[in-house]
Amino acid sequence: MKTFDLSLYLVLDPDLCAGTGMVETARLAVAGGATMVQLRDKQAGTARMIETGHALKQALVGTGALLVVNDDVEAAIAIGADGLHIGQEDMNALTARSMIGPEMILGLSVETEALAAAVDADLVDYAGVGPVFATPTKADHKQPIGFDGLARLVKASPVPSVAIGGLKADHVAEVFAAGARGLAVVSAICGTPDPEAATRRIAAEIRKVPA
């Protein structure tokens, strides 16, 4: 049985993280309470993804935080990442699962109730649901769904959900009230003057959520 904690899921953005660097941002965020870290870099080739991924994996040793690679299945395998996250346009879940094997965590982005309901729980471990709000970190994102939409998609999904899209510490209560197991954040941590403090603020809000 795979165990993973979606509660505070950091998605790294190379542009936003440029000042501090992706590896250092991840290290600070995990020290502040981030439970999962996703390496997302649409501009990087596989070789650079692998290089960054190895550095991230080293930085996360002993922390308990898991490393997920976005889109690049070859990099995820080479790094020995804990997980792979794919979008609807990247590759289908069956292909991804056949490539990464049974042990690696597989996440899938879903933007509609139909897509959430269509998730195959035998292949996919969690759904990334959103965008809750419009977000500048993903220019091609779908129509924002808001918290009502989030609740509907979470209910439709047969696997645990993590909410994404413009989320900050102030949104934690509503994210969990909608049934999601956590929130994925980018700009709420990446590019902030103190990523550890920013993460601690979100983690403190998560601890207030009734079990």
Kinemage of the C-alpha trace (Angstrom):
@kinemage 1
@onewidth
@group {chain A} dominant
@subgroup {mainchain}
@vectorlist {calphas} color= white
{ca met a 1} P 0.000 0.000 0.000
{ca lys a 2} L 1.470 3.360 -1.036
{ca thr a 3} L 1.496 6.030 1.624
{ca phe a 4} L 1.784 9.687 0.716
{ca asp a 5} L 0.682 12.955 2.266
{ca leu a 6} L -0.888 15.438 -0.152
{ca ser a 7} L -1.560 18.091 2.485
{ca leu a 8} L 1.119 20.603 1.466
{ca tyr a 9} L 2.264 19.943 -2.076
{ca leu a 10} L 4.871 22.336 -3.492
{ca val a 11} L 5.077 22.686 -7.283
{ca leu a 12} L 8.422 24.187 -8.247
{ca asp a 13} L 8.517 26.837 -10.962
{ca pro a 14} L 11.990 27.650 -12.391
{ca asp a 15} L 11.135 31.281 -13.116
{ca leu a 16} L 9.518 32.071 -9.769
{ca cys a 17} L 12.199 30.137 -7.899
{ca ala a 18} L 15.063 31.758 -9.824
{ca gly a 19} L 16.175 34.011 -6.964
{ca thr a 20} L 16.545 31.227 -4.409
{ca gly a 21} L 16.889 28.307 -6.816
{ca met a 22} L 14.583 25.296 -7.092
{ca val a 23} L 16.635 22.972 -4.898
{ca glu a 24} L 17.097 25.497 -2.087
{ca thr a 25} L 13.422 26.531 -2.291
{ca ala a 26} L 12.414 22.871 -1.944
{ca arg a 27} L 14.779 22.347 0.993
{ca leu a 28} L 13.420 25.390 2.828
{ca ala a 29} L 9.800 24.505 2.047
{ca val a 30} L 10.224 20.971 3.355
{ca ala a 31} L 11.829 22.367 6.518
{ca gly a 32} L 8.686 24.493 6.824
{ca gly a 33} L 6.324 21.551 6.424
{ca ala a 34} L 5.906 20.752 2.715
{ca thr a 35} L 5.030 17.056 2.342
{ca met a 36} L 5.513 16.605 -1.409
{ca val a 37} L 7.628 18.435 -3.989
{ca gln a 38} L 6.920 18.406 -7.707
{ca leu a 39} L 9.647 19.252 -10.196
{ca arg a 40} L 7.915 21.111 -13.027
{ca asp a 41} L 10.045 22.755 -15.696
{ca lys a 42} L 8.408 22.929 -19.120
{ca gln a 43} L 11.486 24.488 -20.727
{ca ala a 44} L 14.038 21.939 -19.531
{ca gly a 45} L 15.062 18.921 -21.541
{ca thr a 46} L 15.224 15.482 -19.941
{ca ala a 47} L 18.961 15.781 -19.154
{ca arg a 48} L 18.436 18.966 -17.157
{ca met a 49} L 15.351 17.522 -15.433
{ca ile a 50} L 17.436 14.530 -14.345
{ca glu a 51} L 20.242 16.766 -13.082
{ca thr a 52} L 17.841 18.944 -11.057
{ca gly a 53} L 15.927 15.886 -9.898
{ca his a 54} L 19.027 14.206 -8.499
{ca ala a 55} L 19.916 17.392 -6.611
{ca leu a 56} L 16.360 17.611 -5.242
{ca lys a 57} L 16.386 13.974 -4.199
{ca gln a 58} L 19.636 14.547 -2.321
{ca ala a 59} L 18.179 17.625 -0.606
{ca leu a 60} L 15.109 15.663 0.533
{ca val a 61} L 16.967 12.675 1.984
{ca gly a 62} L 15.744 11.911 5.487
{ca thr a 63} L 12.937 14.493 5.418
{ca gly a 64} L 10.069 12.147 4.591
{ca ala a 65} L 8.958 14.510 1.795
{ca leu a 66} L 8.334 12.826 -1.556
{ca leu a 67} L 9.644 13.936 -4.955
{ca val a 68} L 7.293 13.898 -7.955
{ca val a 69} L 8.346 14.683 -11.533
{ca asn a 70} L 5.922 16.470 -13.854
{ca asp a 71} L 5.360 15.018 -17.347
{ca asp a 72} L 8.826 13.615 -18.022
{ca val a 73} L 8.522 9.871 -17.435
{ca glu a 74} L 12.084 9.198 -18.591
{ca ala a 75} L 13.442 11.698 -16.054
{ca ala a 76} L 11.225 10.326 -13.273
{ca ile a 77} L 12.603 6.822 -13.843
{ca ala a 78} L 16.232 7.975 -14.133
{ca ile a 79} L 15.974 10.041 -10.940
{ca gly a 80} L 14.274 7.252 -9.038
{ca ala a 81} L 11.548 9.735 -8.118
{ca asp a 82} L 8.739 8.794 -5.748
{ca gly a 83} L 6.137 9.801 -8.300
{ca leu a 84} L 5.167 11.015 -11.766
{ca his a 85} L 2.438 13.572 -12.443
{ca ile a 86} L 0.809 13.788 -15.857
{ca gly a 87} L -1.751 16.049 -17.485
{ca gln a 88} L -4.577 14.950 -19.750
{ca glu a 89} L -2.545 15.882 -22.844
{ca asp a 90} L 0.743 14.268 -21.798
{ca met a 91} L 0.168 10.523 -22.064
{ca asn a 92} L -2.562 8.198 -20.913
{ca ala a 93} L -2.439 6.701 -17.438
{ca leu a 94} L -2.108 3.139 -18.708
{ca thr a 95} L 1.016 3.984 -20.717
{ca ala a 96} L 2.489 5.941 -17.809
{ca arg a 97} L 1.825 3.133 -15.346
{ca ser a 98} L 3.301 0.509 -17.656
{ca met a 99} L 6.493 2.598 -17.927
{ca ile a 100} L 6.964 3.489 -14.255
{ca gly a 101} L 5.908 0.146 -12.781
{ca pro a 102} L 3.592 -0.546 -9.843
{ca glu a 103} L 5.553 1.142 -7.041
{ca met a 104} L 5.828 4.745 -8.228
{ca ile a 105} L 3.013 7.144 -7.315
{ca leu a 106} L 1.039 8.376 -10.328
{ca gly a 107} L -0.874 11.654 -10.258
{ca leu a 108} L -3.242 12.894 -12.961
{ca ser a 109} L -4.604 16.401 -13.562
{ca val a 110} L -8.384 16.667 -13.907
{ca glu a 111} L -10.316 19.816 -14.795
{ca thr a 112} L -13.898 18.561 -15.174
{ca glu a 113} L -16.299 16.244 -13.349
{ca ala a 114} L -16.263 13.856 -16.311
{ca leu a 115} L -12.472 13.590 -16.224
{ca ala a 116} L -12.509 13.152 -12.429
{ca ala a 117} L -15.065 10.352 -12.668
{ca ala a 118} L -13.056 8.676 -15.443
{ca val a 119} L -9.907 8.311 -13.303
{ca asp a 120} L -8.894 4.651 -13.101
{ca ala a 121} L -8.069 3.937 -9.459
{ca asp a 122} L -6.150 0.814 -10.486
{ca leu a 123} L -3.644 3.009 -12.331
{ca val a 124} L -3.782 6.459 -10.730
{ca asp a 125} L -3.015 7.213 -7.062
{ca tyr a 126} L -4.201 10.809 -6.763
{ca ala a 127} L -5.900 13.519 -8.823
{ca gly a 128} L -4.665 17.101 -9.152
{ca val a 129} L -7.935 19.056 -9.268
{ca gly a 130} L -8.280 22.592 -10.583
{ca pro a 131} L -7.565 25.249 -11.337
{ca val a 132} L -9.540 26.577 -8.363
{ca phe a 133} L -8.554 30.131 -9.331
{ca ala a 134} L -6.875 31.630 -12.377
{ca thr a 135} L -3.119 31.540 -11.980
{ca pro a 136} L -0.306 33.254 -13.903
{ca thr a 137} L 2.042 30.282 -13.354
{ca lys a 138} L 0.163 28.212 -15.932
{ca ala a 139} L -0.830 30.325 -18.916
{ca asp a 140} L -2.788 27.575 -20.682
{ca his a 141} L -4.902 26.534 -17.703
{ca lys a 142} L -8.566 25.624 -18.074
{ca gln a 143} L -11.523 27.617 -16.745
{ca pro a 144} L -11.256 28.136 -12.959
{ca ile a 145} L -13.696 25.921 -11.035
{ca gly a 146} L -13.899 27.710 -7.662
{ca phe a 147} L -14.537 25.880 -4.391
{ca asp a 148} L -17.969 24.600 -5.477
{ca gly a 149} L -16.403 23.040 -8.550
{ca leu a 150} L -13.584 21.647 -6.441
{ca ala a 151} L -16.089 19.907 -4.167
{ca arg a 152} L -17.899 18.394 -7.162
{ca leu a 153} L -14.687 17.108 -8.770
{ca val a 154} L -13.342 15.731 -5.486
{ca lys a 155} L -16.621 13.866 -4.984
{ca ala a 156} L -16.500 12.475 -8.530
{ca ser a 157} L -12.900 11.254 -8.234
{ca pro a 158} L -12.328 7.683 -6.999
{ca val a 159} L -8.844 8.605 -5.715
{ca pro a 160} L -7.611 11.255 -3.209
{ca ser a 161} L -7.456 14.797 -4.586
{ca val a 162} L -5.079 17.702 -4.203
{ca ala a 163} L -6.401 21.147 -5.168
{ca ile a 164} L -4.339 23.495 -7.343
{ca gly a 165} L -4.631 26.941 -8.898
{ca gly a 166} L -3.886 30.250 -7.195
{ca leu a 167} L -4.131 28.809 -3.677
{ca lys a 168} L -2.647 30.452 -0.581
{ca ala a 169} L -2.687 29.996 3.204
{ca asp a 170} L -6.019 31.853 3.417
{ca his a 171} L -7.698 29.127 1.334
{ca val a 172} L -6.699 26.097 3.417
{ca ala a 173} L -9.987 25.725 5.330
{ca glu a 174} L -12.090 25.918 2.160
{ca val a 175} L -9.850 23.441 0.302
{ca phe a 176} L -10.233 20.811 3.030
{ca ala a 177} L -13.942 21.604 3.492
{ca ala a 178} L -14.385 20.730 -0.205
{ca gly a 179} L -12.987 17.271 0.531
{ca ala a 180} L -9.493 17.639 -0.940
{ca arg a 181} L -6.618 16.019 0.943
{ca gly a 182} L -4.373 19.011 0.447
{ca leu a 183} L -3.402 21.978 -1.665
{ca ala a 184} L -0.709 22.339 -4.293
{ca val a 185} L 0.950 25.744 -4.252
{ca val a 186} L 3.414 27.501 -6.517
{ca ser a 187} L 3.666 31.276 -6.013
{ca ala a 188} L 2.560 31.051 -2.345
{ca ile a 189} L 6.049 29.597 -1.688
{ca cys a 190} L 8.197 29.970 -4.832
{ca gly a 191} L 9.660 33.445 -5.156
{ca thr a 192} L 8.679 34.570 -1.661
{ca pro a 193} L 11.425 36.294 0.353
{ca asp a 194} L 11.398 33.450 2.922
{ca pro a 195} L 10.088 30.155 1.494
{ca glu a 196} L 10.383 28.380 4.845
{ca ala a 197} L 8.302 31.000 6.660
{ca ala a 198} L 5.751 31.044 3.819
{ca thr a 199} L 5.436 27.265 4.066
{ca arg a 200} L 5.140 27.367 7.861
{ca arg a 201} L 2.206 29.753 7.534
{ca ile a 202} L 0.336 27.320 5.267
{ca ala a 203} L 1.286 24.338 7.459
{ca ala a 204} L -0.080 26.153 10.523
{ca glu a 205} L -3.430 26.609 8.768
{ca ile a 206} L -3.480 22.924 7.798
{ca arg a 207} L -2.973 21.927 11.443
{ca lys a 208} L -6.137 23.864 12.330
{ca val a 209} L -8.249 21.683 10.014
{ca pro a 210} L -10.386 19.229 12.045
{ca ala a 211} L -9.209 15.644 11.568
